[in-house]
């Protein structure tokens, strides 16, 4: 069976993908900005831009899925670390046997076994990965917000221009109707009364009215073509803006879940490690992890609690599933049960009849 790619390789792929999407998104935003200042060939330009815009929208959805997979992969790694930590809660048979002769030796053996286990370092590595992923998602979100704001502003200008065109078309049609009616009335007056000179004057007026009506008809036809062309591009531009809005929402829910998951990793660390020992809390400071600093500040102040964590994790998972239906069903690695019972105290084997 082919081995799944590592977090680092997927993270690198997501970073490169995000850069490509940013460049493509800048091109799409520039197309909207320059729409009113360029001479367009409706068919050729629309076909070309439609391909570019649709590819960008599809790439954005693919990046959303990749970022979600990175968030959930850290969740699965946390479950593995939690399971390893649980295996250290009790005393081994060898440690229990040592306890019959010396409780100090028993707990020394236990402490050495826990200290030598790589799980604490793995927890710290998960925090490093969480910080890097939060930075990537935040960067993506900031770029999307800025691009969305500019694109939406320019789209409003294009839509307003088309609205004015529709109003001008309605006015032109009313004017044509009025001129044609006047021309018809003038034509009916020719030969009815007056002399030849008067008839020739009426005919000249009729031809002038018809010429003006034809000129306005030509303008109306051009405005109608421009309006229809704009309608096609507006639909394309609106899809681009809507897609960015959806991507921003995905970034929001992924960041929300990631921060809750970071709290969980910190609570596991806090439950396993004696944070009162010198140097244990010093390894986790906001300045070391600036993009996940909020939960770490709570950790520093001892304000992280496990009681509400599972409920918030469930709510975050539902939000992610709503935005990314592929994650609606829980994966086999995460059946929904608490990853670690962070409320119960670590097991301590007590032999009251032995000397301390």
PLY file of the C-alpha trace (Angstrom):
ply
format ascii 1.0
element vertex 356
property float x
property float y
property float z
element edge 355
property int vertex1
property int vertex2
end_header
0.00 0.00 0.00
1.28 3.42 -0.91
2.30 5.47 2.12
0.30 8.67 2.67
2.32 11.86 2.16
3.69 13.44 5.31
2.34 16.63 6.84
5.48 18.53 5.81
5.21 17.51 2.15
1.50 18.36 2.03
2.15 21.65 3.78
4.81 22.52 1.21
2.42 21.57 -1.58
-0.32 23.75 -0.07
2.07 26.71 0.24
3.12 26.47 -3.41
-0.49 25.98 -4.47
-1.54 29.07 -2.49
1.11 31.15 -4.30
-0.14 29.97 -7.71
-3.74 30.72 -6.74
-2.73 34.18 -5.52
-1.16 34.94 -8.92
-4.20 33.63 -10.80
-6.52 35.53 -8.47
-4.61 38.73 -9.11
-5.08 38.18 -12.87
-8.84 37.67 -12.42
-9.16 40.74 -10.21
-7.21 42.78 -12.78
-9.64 41.66 -15.50
-12.56 43.06 -13.52
-10.68 46.28 -12.75
-9.74 46.85 -16.42
-13.10 45.80 -17.87
-14.40 49.32 -18.54
-11.10 50.66 -19.83
-10.41 48.09 -22.55
-11.90 47.32 -25.95
-13.27 43.81 -25.70
-13.90 41.17 -28.31
-16.85 39.51 -26.61
-16.40 35.96 -27.86
-12.61 35.65 -27.76
-12.04 37.48 -24.47
-14.97 35.84 -22.71
-13.88 32.34 -23.72
-10.31 33.00 -22.59
-11.29 34.60 -19.28
-14.00 32.02 -18.62
-11.37 29.25 -18.73
-9.00 31.17 -16.44
-11.73 32.12 -13.96
-13.22 28.62 -13.79
-9.79 27.06 -13.30
-9.07 29.53 -10.52
-12.38 28.77 -8.79
-11.69 25.02 -9.01
-8.14 25.51 -7.69
-9.50 27.52 -4.78
-11.85 24.69 -3.84
-8.96 22.22 -4.09
-6.84 24.39 -1.79
-9.70 24.56 0.71
-9.79 20.76 0.77
-6.01 20.55 1.14
-6.00 22.99 4.06
-8.83 21.06 5.71
-6.89 17.82 5.28
-3.87 19.41 6.96
-6.02 20.53 9.90
-7.56 17.08 10.28
-4.21 15.34 9.84
-2.93 17.23 12.88
-6.07 16.09 14.69
-5.25 12.47 13.84
-1.64 12.93 14.95
-2.94 14.34 18.23
-5.04 11.21 18.71
-1.94 9.06 18.19
0.08 11.09 20.69
-2.80 10.96 23.16
-2.98 7.17 22.87
0.77 6.92 23.49
0.50 9.19 26.51
-2.32 7.06 27.93
-0.04 4.03 27.78
2.25 5.75 30.29
-0.43 6.47 32.87
-0.05 3.21 34.78
2.97 1.47 36.21
4.59 -1.41 34.39
4.97 -4.74 36.08
8.69 -4.12 36.46
8.01 -0.78 38.19
5.42 -2.36 40.46
7.89 -5.05 41.47
10.50 -2.39 42.22
7.92 -0.68 44.42
7.88 -3.64 46.80
11.34 -2.71 47.92
11.55 1.03 47.21
8.84 3.47 46.29
11.49 6.05 45.38
13.03 3.62 42.88
9.60 2.73 41.51
8.70 6.36 40.79
12.19 7.09 39.51
11.83 4.28 36.99
8.39 5.57 36.03
9.65 9.15 35.61
12.60 8.04 33.52
10.36 5.97 31.26
8.01 8.88 30.69
10.85 11.34 30.22
12.55 9.12 27.64
9.34 8.73 25.66
9.21 10.99 22.60
5.55 11.88 23.09
6.23 15.23 24.76
8.51 16.23 21.90
5.82 15.07 19.49
3.32 17.34 21.23
5.70 20.27 20.87
6.21 19.35 17.22
2.43 19.40 16.77
2.37 22.94 18.16
5.09 23.96 15.69
3.06 22.46 12.84
-0.13 24.11 14.15
1.59 27.49 14.20
2.86 27.07 10.64
-0.56 25.96 9.40
-2.30 28.85 11.16
0.16 31.22 9.49
-0.59 29.72 6.06
-4.36 29.92 6.55
-4.15 33.45 7.94
-2.02 34.54 4.98
-4.48 32.97 2.57
-7.41 34.59 4.35
-5.81 38.06 4.35
-5.04 37.83 0.63
-8.60 36.68 -0.08
-10.17 39.48 1.97
-8.12 42.15 0.20
-8.75 40.68 -3.24
-12.45 40.17 -2.53
-12.90 43.77 -1.42
-11.25 45.17 -4.56
-13.01 42.75 -6.93
-16.42 43.39 -5.38
-15.90 47.16 -5.63
-14.97 46.91 -9.32
-17.82 44.49 -9.99
-20.28 47.00 -8.54
-18.95 49.58 -11.04
-19.45 47.17 -13.95
-22.98 46.33 -12.77
-23.84 50.01 -12.33
-22.57 50.75 -15.84
-24.82 48.02 -17.23
-27.78 49.39 -15.25
-27.20 52.81 -16.82
-27.00 51.11 -20.24
-30.37 49.44 -19.66
-31.87 52.80 -18.71
-30.35 54.40 -21.84
-31.74 51.59 -23.99
-35.23 52.17 -22.59
-34.94 55.92 -23.27
-33.66 55.26 -26.81
-36.57 52.95 -27.56
-39.07 55.55 -26.36
-37.33 58.19 -28.46
-37.38 55.94 -31.56
-41.07 55.29 -31.04
-41.72 59.03 -30.78
-39.65 59.88 -33.90
-41.25 57.14 -35.98
-44.69 58.35 -34.94
-43.81 61.92 -35.92
-42.38 60.72 -39.25
-45.55 58.79 -39.95
-47.72 61.80 -39.10
-45.58 64.06 -41.31
-45.82 61.56 -44.17
-49.60 61.59 -43.85
-49.66 65.38 -44.23
-47.77 65.36 -47.54
-50.13 65.96 -50.47
-53.12 66.75 -48.27
-52.80 70.54 -48.26
-50.34 73.25 -49.20
-48.22 73.66 -52.29
-45.35 71.67 -53.70
-42.74 73.65 -51.75
-44.56 72.88 -48.53
-44.72 69.16 -49.44
-41.01 69.11 -50.13
-40.39 70.72 -46.73
-42.54 68.08 -45.02
-40.69 65.31 -46.87
-37.38 66.75 -45.70
-38.68 66.79 -42.13
-39.89 63.18 -42.50
-36.47 62.05 -43.82
-34.74 63.90 -40.97
-37.00 62.20 -38.41
-36.36 58.78 -39.97
-32.61 59.42 -40.10
-32.58 60.41 -36.44
-34.65 57.35 -35.57
-32.21 55.12 -37.49
-29.22 56.75 -35.79
-30.76 56.13 -32.38
-31.66 52.57 -33.46
-27.99 51.97 -34.32
-26.92 53.31 -30.93
-29.61 51.23 -29.22
-28.37 48.11 -31.00
-24.78 48.81 -29.89
-25.90 49.47 -26.32
-27.96 46.27 -26.35
-24.94 44.25 -27.54
-22.77 45.89 -24.86
-25.39 45.15 -22.22
-25.61 41.49 -23.22
-21.81 41.23 -23.27
-21.63 42.80 -19.84
-24.26 40.40 -18.54
-22.10 37.42 -19.52
-19.00 38.90 -17.89
-20.92 40.00 -14.80
-22.08 36.42 -14.28
-18.46 35.25 -14.53
-17.15 37.99 -12.24
-19.91 37.32 -9.70
-18.96 33.63 -9.58
-15.37 34.69 -8.86
-16.42 37.03 -6.04
-18.79 34.43 -4.57
-16.04 31.80 -4.65
-13.69 34.09 -2.74
-16.39 34.78 -0.18
-16.82 31.03 0.29
-13.05 30.56 0.62
-12.90 33.24 3.32
-15.64 31.40 5.21
-13.68 28.13 4.91
-10.56 29.84 6.28
-12.61 31.16 9.20
-13.98 27.75 10.19
-10.60 26.04 9.72
-8.91 28.63 11.93
-11.67 28.20 14.51
-11.18 24.42 14.56
-7.40 24.71 14.55
-7.40 27.00 17.59
-9.67 24.61 19.50
-7.39 21.73 18.52
-4.40 23.73 19.78
-6.19 24.13 23.11
-6.60 20.36 23.21
-2.88 19.80 22.57
-2.00 22.25 25.32
-4.41 20.59 27.75
-2.89 17.18 26.97
0.56 18.64 27.56
-0.62 20.24 30.78
-2.21 16.99 31.98
0.89 14.91 31.27
3.70 17.28 32.19
4.35 18.83 35.57
4.20 22.44 34.37
5.38 23.64 37.78
8.78 22.12 37.14
11.35 24.73 36.02
11.62 25.02 32.26
8.50 23.03 31.33
6.25 26.04 30.66
9.13 28.04 29.22
9.08 25.79 26.14
5.63 27.08 25.21
5.41 30.86 24.95
3.39 33.14 22.64
6.54 34.60 21.09
7.60 31.09 19.99
4.21 30.45 18.36
2.90 33.87 17.22
0.11 32.52 15.00
-1.47 30.43 17.76
-0.65 32.90 20.53
-4.22 33.30 21.83
-4.64 29.78 23.30
-1.01 29.79 24.48
-1.66 32.94 26.53
-4.53 31.08 28.21
-2.13 28.17 28.82
0.39 30.51 30.42
-2.27 31.88 32.77
-3.59 28.40 33.62
-7.00 29.27 32.14
-7.39 26.28 29.81
-10.13 23.87 30.90
-11.12 20.54 29.38
-14.79 20.45 30.37
-16.12 22.43 27.39
-13.55 21.26 24.87
-15.39 18.29 23.34
-18.56 20.31 22.76
-16.64 23.06 20.98
-14.68 20.51 18.97
-17.95 18.97 17.83
-19.37 22.34 16.85
-16.20 23.20 14.92
-16.34 19.84 13.12
-19.95 20.54 12.09
-18.98 23.96 10.74
-16.15 22.43 8.72
-18.50 19.71 7.44
-21.04 22.35 6.38
-18.43 24.21 4.35
-16.58 21.06 3.21
-19.10 18.19 2.87
-16.30 15.67 2.36
-15.63 15.99 6.11
-19.25 15.46 7.13
-18.62 11.87 8.20
-16.13 11.20 11.01
-13.03 9.37 9.86
-12.26 5.90 11.26
-9.28 7.35 13.13
-11.52 9.81 14.97
-14.71 8.05 16.11
-15.82 11.04 18.12
-14.80 9.91 21.60
-12.49 12.13 23.68
-8.91 11.73 22.57
-7.72 11.72 26.15
-9.42 11.86 29.51
-7.77 15.08 30.54
-9.96 15.40 33.63
-8.83 12.29 35.45
-5.57 12.41 37.34
-2.62 10.31 36.25
-2.60 6.91 37.87
-0.55 6.70 41.01
0.10 3.27 42.53
-0.13 3.54 46.31
1.31 1.05 48.76
0.55 2.52 52.17
2.36 -0.17 54.08
5.70 0.62 52.44
7.98 3.30 53.76
8.33 6.51 51.82
0 1
1 2
2 3
3 4
4 5
5 6
6 7
7 8
8 9
9 10
10 11
11 12
12 13
13 14
14 15
15 16
16 17
17 18
18 19
19 20
20 21
21 22
22 23
23 24
24 25
25 26
26 27
27 28
28 29
29 30
30 31
31 32
32 33
33 34
34 35
35 36
36 37
37 38
38 39
39 40
40 41
41 42
42 43
43 44
44 45
45 46
46 47
47 48
48 49
49 50
50 51
51 52
52 53
53 54
54 55
55 56
56 57
57 58
58 59
59 60
60 61
61 62
62 63
63 64
64 65
65 66
66 67
67 68
68 69
69 70
70 71
71 72
72 73
73 74
74 75
75 76
76 77
77 78
78 79
79 80
80 81
81 82
82 83
83 84
84 85
85 86
86 87
87 88
88 89
89 90
90 91
91 92
92 93
93 94
94 95
95 96
96 97
97 98
98 99
99 100
100 101
101 102
102 103
103 104
104 105
105 106
106 107
107 108
108 109
109 110
110 111
111 112
112 113
113 114
114 115
115 116
116 117
117 118
118 119
119 120
120 121
121 122
122 123
123 124
124 125
125 126
126 127
127 128
128 129
129 130
130 131
131 132
132 133
133 134
134 135
135 136
136 137
137 138
138 139
139 140
140 141
141 142
142 143
143 144
144 145
145 146
146 147
147 148
148 149
149 150
150 151
151 152
152 153
153 154
154 155
155 156
156 157
157 158
158 159
159 160
160 161
161 162
162 163
163 164
164 165
165 166
166 167
167 168
168 169
169 170
170 171
171 172
172 173
173 174
174 175
175 176
176 177
177 178
178 179
179 180
180 181
181 182
182 183
183 184
184 185
185 186
186 187
187 188
188 189
189 190
190 191
191 192
192 193
193 194
194 195
195 196
196 197
197 198
198 199
199 200
200 201
201 202
202 203
203 204
204 205
205 206
206 207
207 208
208 209
209 210
210 211
211 212
212 213
213 214
214 215
215 216
216 217
217 218
218 219
219 220
220 221
221 222
222 223
223 224
224 225
225 226
226 227
227 228
228 229
229 230
230 231
231 232
232 233
233 234
234 235
235 236
236 237
237 238
238 239
239 240
240 241
241 242
242 243
243 244
244 245
245 246
246 247
247 248
248 249
249 250
250 251
251 252
252 253
253 254
254 255
255 256
256 257
257 258
258 259
259 260
260 261
261 262
262 263
263 264
264 265
265 266
266 267
267 268
268 269
269 270
270 271
271 272
272 273
273 274
274 275
275 276
276 277
277 278
278 279
279 280
280 281
281 282
282 283
283 284
284 285
285 286
286 287
287 288
288 289
289 290
290 291
291 292
292 293
293 294
294 295
295 296
296 297
297 298
298 299
299 300
300 301
301 302
302 303
303 304
304 305
305 306
306 307
307 308
308 309
309 310
310 311
311 312
312 313
313 314
314 315
315 316
316 317
317 318
318 319
319 320
320 321
321 322
322 323
323 324
324 325
325 326
326 327
327 328
328 329
329 330
330 331
331 332
332 333
333 334
334 335
335 336
336 337
337 338
338 339
339 340
340 341
341 342
342 343
343 344
344 345
345 346
346 347
347 348
348 349
349 350
350 351
351 352
352 353
353 354
354 355
